Each structure stands twice: as structure tokens, then as C-alpha cells.
Amino acid sequence: MKYFYLFLCFMFISFAAVQYNDPDPYIWGPYYLLIAFICFLAFKNRYIFWLAASALAVTLFWAATYVPDAIDWVRHGEPNIAGAMKAETPYIENMREFLGLVICISVLGFLMLKNRRLKT
């Protein structure tokens, strides 16, 4: 399991690295690096529960702000969000960001479940 945490760390570092062409890389880059740091702490057995819980709470709130865009995307027939790198409509970019947050929620939730006994 320890090396899976390291894999997740590198995955989020990779996510941060490809934010250079995003409309708001100054938000997403550091945020993905924060998730990578939390994964790295889990890899080093230095998991900090309050940090992961705080990141999860922020991410849940942040994702909730994208729910109207997700609904709008479904109303438009769920157009392909990966077809072109430049988003033609706002709901496509917002749906991509929403799915990025869902990935973060999944990883943070996983880390919290696996490390709940290590509350520090």
C-alpha cells in the first residue's frame, strides 16, 4: 500500500505539471501539489489527519460550486469534454474541473479511510 501512496503522489505532481495551459494554473497547480504532498506524507507514514480532512472539506465545498455546471453539461447531451484541449463552452471547462475535484475527493477519502487510525 505504501508504494500506491507514492504512485498517487507522482500522479498529482503530473496533474500539476500539465496545468500550464489551463486558464487558471495558479489555482490548480498548487492545489494538486497539496494533494501530492498529503499522499507523500502517507507514503512516509507521516499522515496528518487534520490536513487531509481540511483538504477534503474544501474540495467538497469547491466541487459543490460546480454542480450547476455538471447539470448544464448533462442537459446539453453530455458532449465530449476531452475532444479538444480548448474548451468551446464554459460548461466543458467547468466539467473538467469538476471531474478533477472528484478525483481529489476520491483520493482524499481513500487516504482518510486507510489511515483513520493514524490521527495526528
N, C-alpha and C positions, 0 to 999 in steps of 0.2 A: 504494500500500500504506500510505503514511504516514497517509492520512485514514481508512483502515479501522481503524487503531490508535486514532484519535480516536473513531470510532464505538463501538468496544469500550469505551473509557473511559467515554463517556456512557451506554452500556448498563449498565455495572456501577454507575455512580452512580445510575441509575434503580432498579436492583435494591436498592441500599442504601436509597434513599428510601422504598420500599414495605415496609420491614421493621417499620414502626411497629405493625402488628397481629400480628406474629409472636410466638410465646411466648418467644423468646429473641433480641430485636433487638440486644441489646448484644454478641452474638457475630457475627451475620450482617451487620449494618450495617458495622462496621469491617472485617470480612473482605472484603466486596465492595468497599469503598473501597480496600483494599490492592491488589486485582486491578485496579481502575480506575487506581490510581497506577502500577502496573507497565505498563499499557497506555499511559498518558500519557508515561512515560519512553521507551517505544518510539517514540511519536509524535514526541517531541523529539530523537530519535536519542541518547538518554542511557540506553539499555537497560543494566540491571545484571544480568548473568547469574546471579550467586550469589543475588540476591534472588528472581528468578523460579524458580530451581532449588530454593531453600529453600521457597518457597510451594508449588511442585508437590509436593515431598516431604511436606509437612504435609498437603496436600489429599488425596494418595493414601492416606496413613495414616488420615485422617479419614473418607474415603469407605469404606475397608475396614471401619470400625466399623459402617457401615450395611448391609453386605451381608446379614446375617441378616434385617434388616427388609425388604430387597428380595426376598429369598426368601419371606418370610412374605406379602408383597403378592402375589407370583405364586401362592402356594398358595391364597390367598383369591379367585382368579379374576381378578386384575388389576382391582380396582374403580377407578372413575373417581377420580382424585386432584385434579381441577380442578372437580368439580361444585359444591362449596360451599367457601367460604373457611374455615369452621371444620371442622377435621378431626374426624370422628366417632370414629376409632380411631387409636391411636398409629402403626400402620404406614403410614397415609396421610400424616401429617405427616413421618414419617421418610423416606418415599419421595420426597416433595417436596424435602426437604433433600438426599437422596442425588442427585437429579437436578440440583439446584443445584451440587453439588460436581462432578458430571460435566461441567457446562458450564464450570466453572472449570478443571478438568483439561484440557479440550479447548482452551481459550483459552491457558492457560499452555504447554501442549505446542506449540501453533501458534507462539506467540511465541518459544519456545526454538528451534524448528526454523528459523524465518525469520531469527533473529538470532544464530545459533550462532557466526558469525564475529566478533561484537562482544563477546566475553567480556571484561568489565571488572570 
